[in-house]
Amino acid sequence: MYRLNSSAQLMIVSDLDYTMVDHDDPENLALLKFNALWEAYYRHDSLLVFSTGRSPTIYKQLRKEKPILTPDITVLSVGTEIMYGESMVQDHEWEQYLDKKWNRNIVTEETAKFPELTLQPETEQRPHKVSFYVEKVQASKIMKALTECLEKRGLDVKITYSGSIALDVLPKGAGKGQALSYLLKKFQYYGKPPANTLVCGDSGNDAELFSVPDVYGVMQVSNAQEELLQWHAENAGSNPNIIRASERCAAGIVQAIGNFGLGPNISPRDISDLPASKEQTFNPGLEVVKFYLFYERWKRAEVQKSELSLQKLRSVFYPPGIFIHPSGFEQHLNQYIDGLGASYGNKQGTNFRVWLDRVSLAQIGVDAWLVKFDKWELSGDTRERCLTTVLLSSKVEVPDGFRWMHVHQTWLDGSGKREQISE
């Protein structure tokens, strides 16, 4: 949460399953569009928060399966765990707060008296969360009876039900909404409250997010769970700051950004002619996102093969500049473009995608920018990631206002076949 030196212009707080991630979209197109929008326009001055019922174990598993960006903050286990950054540093103050009137042993003792409850896998049992499966027809009765039992034992608990199957017993002060309120107070304490906060969800355990004061909200209507729709009808039907998106999942989040006027809402992936698109102001993040989208489309043969396109690339790549492949192989940037030209269509008809993550910008001179990011490539079932550093010059005499001077890539996470040379 300390990545930004000032208040975030926008903080998006989103559930994952069937909100940010559409499990019915095998190509992840909506998610990839959101990724390109976020890294091009928002990463440098805004915050991305994932708030999920998933435990750390199955959250990490999802990140291996889907092209999910690295959030600034991860709220896990239905708001009982808060972690920061890629290294997922735990917020121990939050966990200490949840210890009040909470005793996990008593919870397990009392819940064992309800045969209708089936324990979820061990990975989903957390220090401040005990999780079960229960049939919808029995849920309301059990929630009431269990609450009374635990109160008699001196505990102050909250019981949530979502997805028409999952029942979670939490400390009273836990939950996605309380975790967000805690984060907002923390930002306020450090003098960096977000200018705007957008919350996004689709199920019952997301309802609390929409109750936090002064937030914008978007419900994923096409795939929203019945319990959230009911909550909306009873509590927020007349609130103009909470909308029901007509688009699915990540596309609905982008729709809400535009609806509330929170910033740019046209993803670079929705621009058909990337080389011809221009911005009024120089945006280093957008430039790298646009190039690697063109790179993907070129290799998938989704753009017309033309010498004009390559000439345009050559005009923005400094010919004597150096490209360093993750394997350590070096070549001049003009040679790199020549190699890219020869690779046209070599991924046509395959499951090939490219996306950027953690784009960071640093102006290191009057007309020089250093841009760092993780470049991900998916080819078939193989995912590779490399840390990429690009030196850009923003001299006005350059045709498009910028020029690529140097590119250096390094494998991450054991990615890459180091004996091979590729783009």
C-alpha positions as CSV (number, residue, x, y, z in Angstrom):
1,M,0.0,0.0,0.0
2,Y,3.0,2.3,0.1
3,R,3.8,2.0,-3.6
4,L,2.2,5.3,-4.5
5,N,3.6,8.6,-3.1
6,S,0.2,10.2,-3.1
7,S,-3.5,9.3,-3.0
8,A,-4.6,6.8,-5.6
9,Q,-6.7,8.3,-8.4
10,L,-8.8,5.1,-8.4
11,M,-8.9,2.1,-6.2
12,I,-10.7,-0.9,-7.7
13,V,-11.7,-3.6,-5.1
14,S,-12.9,-6.7,-7.0
15,D,-14.0,-10.2,-6.2
16,L,-12.3,-12.7,-8.4
17,D,-14.5,-15.7,-9.4
18,Y,-17.2,-14.6,-11.8
19,T,-16.4,-11.0,-11.2
20,M,-12.9,-10.3,-12.4
21,V,-12.5,-13.8,-13.8
22,D,-15.1,-15.4,-16.1
23,H,-14.7,-19.2,-15.8
24,D,-17.0,-19.6,-18.8
25,D,-14.6,-17.6,-21.1
26,P,-11.8,-20.1,-21.9
27,E,-9.9,-17.4,-23.9
28,N,-10.1,-14.9,-21.0
29,L,-10.8,-12.1,-23.5
30,A,-12.6,-9.8,-21.1
31,L,-9.9,-10.3,-18.5
32,L,-7.1,-9.6,-21.0
33,K,-8.9,-6.4,-22.1
34,F,-9.1,-5.2,-18.5
35,N,-5.4,-6.0,-18.0
36,A,-4.4,-3.9,-21.0
37,L,-6.6,-1.0,-19.8
38,W,-5.2,-1.1,-16.3
39,E,-1.5,-1.4,-17.2
40,A,-1.8,1.3,-19.9
41,Y,-3.7,3.9,-18.0
42,Y,-4.0,3.1,-14.2
43,R,-1.2,1.1,-12.8
44,H,1.1,4.2,-12.3
45,D,-1.3,6.2,-10.1
46,S,-4.1,3.8,-9.0
47,L,-4.5,0.7,-6.8
48,L,-5.9,-2.8,-7.6
49,V,-7.3,-4.8,-4.7
50,F,-8.6,-8.3,-5.0
51,S,-11.1,-9.3,-2.3
52,T,-11.9,-13.0,-2.5
53,G,-13.3,-15.8,-0.5
54,R,-10.4,-18.0,-1.7
55,S,-7.7,-19.0,0.7
56,P,-4.0,-18.2,-0.1
57,T,-3.6,-21.7,-1.5
58,I,-6.3,-21.7,-4.1
59,Y,-5.8,-18.0,-4.8
60,K,-2.2,-18.8,-5.9
61,Q,-3.6,-21.8,-7.9
62,L,-6.0,-19.5,-9.8
63,R,-3.1,-17.1,-10.6
64,K,-1.4,-20.0,-12.3
65,E,-4.5,-20.9,-14.3
66,K,-5.7,-17.4,-15.4
67,P,-3.9,-14.2,-16.7
68,I,-4.6,-12.3,-13.5
69,L,-2.6,-9.1,-12.8
70,T,-0.6,-8.7,-9.6
71,P,-2.8,-6.7,-7.2
72,D,-1.4,-4.1,-4.8
73,I,-3.5,-5.6,-2.0
74,T,-5.1,-9.0,-1.6
75,V,-7.9,-9.6,0.8
76,L,-8.4,-13.3,1.2
77,S,-10.6,-15.8,3.0
78,V,-13.7,-13.6,3.1
79,G,-12.0,-10.6,4.5
80,T,-10.1,-12.4,7.3
81,E,-6.6,-12.0,5.8
82,I,-5.0,-8.9,4.2
83,M,-1.8,-9.1,2.3
84,Y,0.3,-6.5,0.5
85,G,2.3,-6.6,-2.8
86,E,3.5,-9.5,-4.9
87,S,5.3,-11.0,-1.9
88,M,1.9,-11.0,0.0
89,V,3.1,-9.5,3.3
90,Q,0.5,-10.2,6.0
91,D,-1.2,-7.4,8.0
92,H,-0.8,-8.7,11.5
93,E,-2.6,-5.7,13.0
94,W,-5.8,-6.8,11.2
95,E,-5.4,-10.4,12.5
96,Q,-4.9,-9.2,16.0
97,Y,-8.1,-7.1,15.7
98,L,-10.0,-10.2,14.6
99,D,-8.9,-12.2,17.7
100,K,-11.5,-10.3,19.8
101,K,-14.2,-12.6,21.0
102,W,-13.1,-15.3,18.6
103,N,-12.1,-18.9,19.6
104,R,-11.7,-21.3,16.7
105,N,-11.9,-24.3,18.9
106,I,-15.3,-23.4,20.2
107,V,-16.5,-22.8,16.7
108,T,-15.4,-26.3,15.6
109,E,-17.0,-27.8,18.7
110,E,-20.4,-26.2,18.1
111,T,-20.5,-26.7,14.3
112,A,-19.8,-30.4,14.8
113,K,-23.3,-30.6,16.3
114,F,-24.9,-29.8,12.9
115,P,-24.7,-32.9,10.7
116,E,-26.1,-30.8,7.8
117,L,-22.7,-29.0,7.6
118,T,-20.0,-30.5,5.5
119,L,-16.4,-29.2,6.1
120,Q,-14.8,-27.6,3.1
121,P,-11.2,-28.8,2.2
122,E,-8.4,-28.2,4.7
123,T,-6.9,-25.5,2.5
124,E,-10.1,-23.4,3.1
125,Q,-9.9,-23.6,6.9
126,R,-8.1,-20.5,8.1
127,P,-7.2,-19.0,11.6
128,H,-10.3,-16.7,11.4
129,K,-12.5,-18.7,9.1
130,V,-14.3,-22.1,9.4
131,S,-15.9,-23.1,6.2
132,F,-18.6,-25.6,5.2
133,Y,-20.9,-26.7,2.4
134,V,-24.7,-26.7,3.2
135,E,-27.8,-27.1,1.0
136,K,-29.6,-23.8,0.3
137,V,-32.9,-25.0,1.8
138,Q,-31.2,-25.6,5.2
139,A,-28.9,-22.6,5.2
140,S,-31.1,-20.0,6.8
141,K,-32.3,-22.2,9.7
142,I,-28.7,-23.4,10.4
143,M,-27.3,-19.8,10.3
144,K,-29.8,-18.7,12.9
145,A,-29.4,-21.7,15.2
146,L,-25.6,-21.7,15.0
147,T,-25.4,-17.9,15.7
148,E,-27.4,-18.5,18.9
149,C,-25.2,-21.4,20.0
150,L,-21.9,-19.4,19.5
151,E,-23.3,-16.4,21.3
152,K,-24.1,-18.5,24.3
153,R,-20.5,-19.6,24.3
154,G,-19.4,-16.0,24.5
155,L,-18.3,-15.5,20.9
156,D,-19.1,-12.6,18.6
157,V,-19.4,-14.1,15.1
158,K,-20.6,-13.4,11.6
159,I,-22.0,-16.2,9.4
160,T,-22.0,-15.6,5.6
161,Y,-23.6,-17.6,2.9
162,S,-22.7,-17.4,-0.8
163,G,-22.9,-19.2,-4.1
164,S,-26.0,-21.1,-2.8
165,I,-23.6,-23.6,-1.1
166,A,-20.8,-22.0,0.9
167,L,-21.2,-21.1,4.6
168,D,-18.4,-19.3,6.4
169,V,-18.1,-18.6,10.2
170,L,-16.0,-15.5,10.8
171,P,-15.3,-13.1,13.7
172,K,-17.9,-10.4,13.9
173,G,-15.4,-7.8,12.7
174,A,-14.3,-9.7,9.7
175,G,-15.7,-9.7,6.1
176,K,-15.0,-8.1,2.8
177,G,-16.7,-4.8,3.8
178,Q,-14.9,-4.5,7.1
179,A,-11.6,-5.2,5.5
180,L,-12.2,-2.5,3.0
181,S,-13.2,0.0,5.7
182,Y,-10.0,-0.9,7.6
183,L,-7.9,-0.2,4.5
184,L,-9.6,3.1,3.8
185,K,-9.0,4.2,7.4
186,K,-5.4,3.2,7.1
187,F,-5.0,5.3,3.9
188,Q,-6.7,8.2,5.6
189,Y,-4.2,7.9,8.5
190,Y,-1.3,8.1,6.1
191,G,-2.9,11.1,4.3
192,K,-3.5,9.1,1.1
193,P,-7.2,8.4,0.8
194,P,-8.1,7.2,-2.7
195,A,-9.9,9.8,-4.8
196,N,-12.4,7.2,-6.0
197,T,-13.1,3.7,-5.0
198,L,-15.0,1.2,-7.2
199,V,-16.2,-2.1,-5.6
200,C,-17.2,-5.1,-7.8
201,G,-18.9,-8.4,-6.9
202,D,-21.4,-11.1,-7.7
203,S,-22.3,-13.1,-4.6
204,G,-23.6,-12.8,-1.1
205,N,-20.2,-12.3,0.6
206,D,-19.7,-9.3,-1.6
207,A,-22.7,-7.4,-0.3
208,E,-20.8,-5.7,2.5
209,L,-18.5,-4.1,-0.1
210,F,-21.5,-2.1,-1.5
211,S,-22.4,-0.9,2.1
212,V,-19.1,0.9,2.6
213,P,-19.8,4.7,2.5
214,D,-18.8,6.8,-0.5
215,V,-17.9,4.0,-2.9
216,Y,-19.0,3.3,-6.4
217,G,-20.2,-0.2,-7.0
218,V,-20.9,-2.6,-9.9
219,M,-22.8,-5.8,-9.6
220,Q,-22.2,-8.4,-12.3
221,V,-25.9,-9.0,-13.0
222,S,-25.7,-11.5,-15.8
223,N,-23.9,-13.9,-13.4
224,A,-24.9,-12.5,-10.0
225,Q,-25.9,-14.9,-7.3
226,E,-29.5,-14.7,-6.0
227,E,-28.5,-13.6,-2.5
228,L,-26.7,-10.5,-3.8
229,L,-29.6,-9.5,-6.1
230,Q,-31.9,-9.8,-3.1
231,W,-29.6,-7.7,-1.0
232,H,-29.5,-5.0,-3.8
233,A,-33.3,-5.0,-4.1
234,E,-33.7,-4.5,-0.3
235,N,-30.9,-2.1,0.4
236,A,-29.5,-0.3,-2.7
237,G,-32.2,-0.2,-5.3
238,S,-32.3,3.6,-5.3
239,N,-28.5,4.2,-4.9
240,P,-27.3,5.8,-8.1
241,N,-23.7,4.9,-7.2
242,I,-24.4,1.2,-7.5
243,I,-25.1,-0.1,-10.9
244,R,-26.0,-3.5,-12.3
245,A,-23.7,-4.1,-15.3
246,S,-25.1,-5.6,-18.5
247,E,-21.6,-6.9,-19.4
248,R,-20.1,-10.0,-17.9
249,C,-17.3,-10.1,-15.3
250,A,-14.2,-7.9,-16.1
251,A,-16.1,-6.3,-19.0
252,G,-18.7,-5.1,-16.4
253,I,-15.9,-3.5,-14.4
254,V,-14.8,-1.6,-17.5
255,Q,-18.4,-0.6,-18.1
256,A,-18.7,0.8,-14.6
257,I,-15.5,2.9,-15.0
258,G,-17.1,4.6,-18.0
259,N,-20.5,4.9,-16.4
260,F,-19.1,6.7,-13.4
261,G,-16.6,8.7,-15.4
262,L,-13.7,7.4,-13.3
263,G,-11.1,7.5,-16.2
264,P,-10.3,6.0,-19.6
265,N,-12.6,3.0,-20.4
266,I,-11.4,1.9,-23.9
267,S,-9.0,-0.9,-23.6
268,P,-6.0,-0.9,-26.1
269,R,-7.3,-4.4,-27.0
270,D,-10.4,-2.7,-28.5
271,I,-8.3,-0.5,-30.8
272,S,-8.0,-2.2,-34.2
273,D,-5.2,-0.1,-35.7
274,L,-2.7,0.2,-32.9
275,P,0.2,1.8,-34.9
276,A,-2.2,4.6,-36.1
277,S,-3.7,5.4,-32.7
278,K,-2.4,8.5,-31.0
279,E,-2.7,10.1,-27.6
280,Q,-2.7,13.8,-26.8
281,T,0.0,13.3,-24.1
282,F,3.0,11.0,-24.0
283,N,2.1,7.8,-22.0
284,P,5.0,5.4,-21.7
285,G,2.8,2.7,-20.2
286,L,0.4,2.8,-23.1
287,E,3.3,2.7,-25.6
288,V,4.7,-0.6,-24.2
289,V,1.2,-2.1,-23.9
290,K,0.4,-1.2,-27.5
291,F,3.6,-2.6,-28.9
292,Y,3.2,-6.0,-27.2
293,L,-0.4,-6.2,-28.4
294,F,0.8,-5.6,-31.9
295,Y,3.4,-8.2,-31.3
296,E,0.7,-10.7,-30.3
297,R,-1.5,-9.8,-33.3
298,W,1.4,-10.0,-35.7
299,K,2.4,-13.5,-34.6
300,R,-1.3,-14.6,-34.7
301,A,-1.7,-13.1,-38.2
302,E,-4.5,-10.9,-36.9
303,V,-3.1,-7.8,-38.6
304,Q,-2.3,-7.4,-42.3
305,K,1.3,-8.3,-43.2
306,S,2.8,-5.2,-44.7
307,E,6.1,-3.5,-45.0
308,L,4.5,-0.3,-44.0
309,S,3.8,-1.7,-40.5
310,L,7.4,-2.8,-40.1
311,Q,8.7,0.6,-41.4
312,K,6.6,2.3,-38.7
313,L,8.1,0.1,-36.1
314,R,11.6,0.8,-37.4
315,S,10.9,4.6,-37.1
316,V,10.3,4.3,-33.4
317,F,13.1,1.8,-32.6
318,Y,16.6,3.3,-32.4
319,P,18.6,1.2,-34.9
320,P,21.9,1.0,-33.0
321,G,20.0,0.3,-29.7
322,I,20.4,-3.1,-28.1
323,F,17.8,-5.8,-27.4
324,I,19.0,-8.3,-24.8
325,H,17.1,-11.6,-24.9
326,P,16.5,-13.4,-21.5
327,S,18.9,-16.0,-22.6
328,G,21.6,-13.3,-22.8
329,F,21.7,-13.1,-26.6
330,E,22.2,-9.5,-27.8
331,Q,21.2,-7.9,-31.1
332,H,20.6,-4.5,-32.5
333,L,17.0,-3.2,-32.3
334,N,16.8,-3.1,-36.1
335,Q,17.7,-6.8,-36.2
336,Y,15.1,-7.5,-33.6
337,I,12.4,-5.9,-35.9
338,D,13.7,-7.9,-38.8
339,G,13.3,-11.1,-36.8
340,L,9.8,-10.0,-35.8
341,G,8.9,-9.5,-39.4
342,A,10.0,-13.0,-40.3
343,S,7.9,-14.4,-37.5
344,Y,4.6,-13.3,-39.0
345,G,1.8,-15.8,-38.4
346,N,4.0,-18.4,-36.6
347,K,1.3,-18.6,-33.8
348,Q,-1.7,-18.5,-36.1
349,G,-4.5,-20.7,-35.0
350,T,-2.9,-21.4,-31.6
351,N,-3.6,-20.4,-28.1
352,F,-1.1,-17.6,-28.0
353,R,-1.5,-14.5,-25.8
354,V,0.7,-11.7,-24.4
355,W,0.0,-9.5,-21.5
356,L,1.9,-7.1,-19.3
357,D,1.9,-6.8,-15.5
358,R,3.3,-4.5,-12.9
359,V,4.1,-1.7,-15.4
360,S,6.2,1.0,-13.6
361,L,7.4,4.3,-14.9
362,A,10.4,6.5,-14.0
363,Q,11.4,9.7,-15.7
364,I,15.2,9.6,-15.5
365,G,15.9,12.7,-17.6
366,V,14.2,15.6,-19.4
367,D,13.3,13.3,-22.3
368,A,14.1,9.8,-21.0
369,W,11.8,7.2,-19.4
370,L,12.6,3.9,-17.8
371,V,9.7,1.5,-18.1
372,K,9.7,-1.9,-16.2
373,F,7.2,-4.6,-16.4
374,D,6.6,-8.4,-16.4
375,K,5.9,-9.6,-19.9
376,W,3.8,-12.8,-19.9
377,E,3.4,-15.1,-22.9
378,L,1.0,-18.0,-23.1
379,S,1.7,-20.5,-25.9
380,G,-0.5,-23.5,-25.8
381,D,-0.3,-24.7,-22.2
382,T,3.1,-23.1,-21.5
383,R,3.3,-19.8,-19.7
384,E,6.6,-17.8,-19.6
385,R,7.4,-14.6,-17.8
386,C,10.3,-12.2,-18.1
387,L,11.2,-9.0,-16.4
388,T,11.5,-6.4,-19.1
389,T,13.2,-3.0,-18.9
390,V,12.7,-0.5,-21.7
391,L,14.5,2.9,-22.2
392,L,12.2,5.3,-24.0
393,S,13.1,8.7,-25.4
394,S,10.3,11.3,-25.7
395,K,12.0,13.8,-28.0
396,V,9.5,15.7,-30.0
397,E,11.3,15.4,-33.3
398,V,10.7,11.6,-33.3
399,P,7.7,10.9,-35.6
400,D,5.3,9.5,-32.9
401,G,6.9,11.5,-30.0
402,F,8.9,8.6,-28.6
403,R,11.7,6.1,-29.5
404,W,12.7,2.8,-28.1
405,M,16.4,3.1,-27.2
406,H,17.1,-0.2,-25.3
407,V,15.3,-3.4,-24.2
408,H,16.6,-5.8,-21.6
409,Q,14.7,-9.0,-20.6
410,T,15.4,-11.5,-17.8
411,W,13.6,-14.8,-17.1
412,L,11.5,-15.0,-14.0
413,D,10.1,-18.0,-12.1
414,G,12.3,-20.4,-14.0
415,S,10.6,-19.5,-17.2
416,G,12.1,-20.0,-20.6
417,K,14.1,-22.5,-22.6
418,R,17.4,-20.8,-22.2
419,E,19.0,-22.7,-25.0
420,Q,16.5,-21.1,-27.5
421,I,16.5,-17.6,-29.0
422,S,13.1,-16.0,-29.6
423,E,11.6,-12.5,-29.6
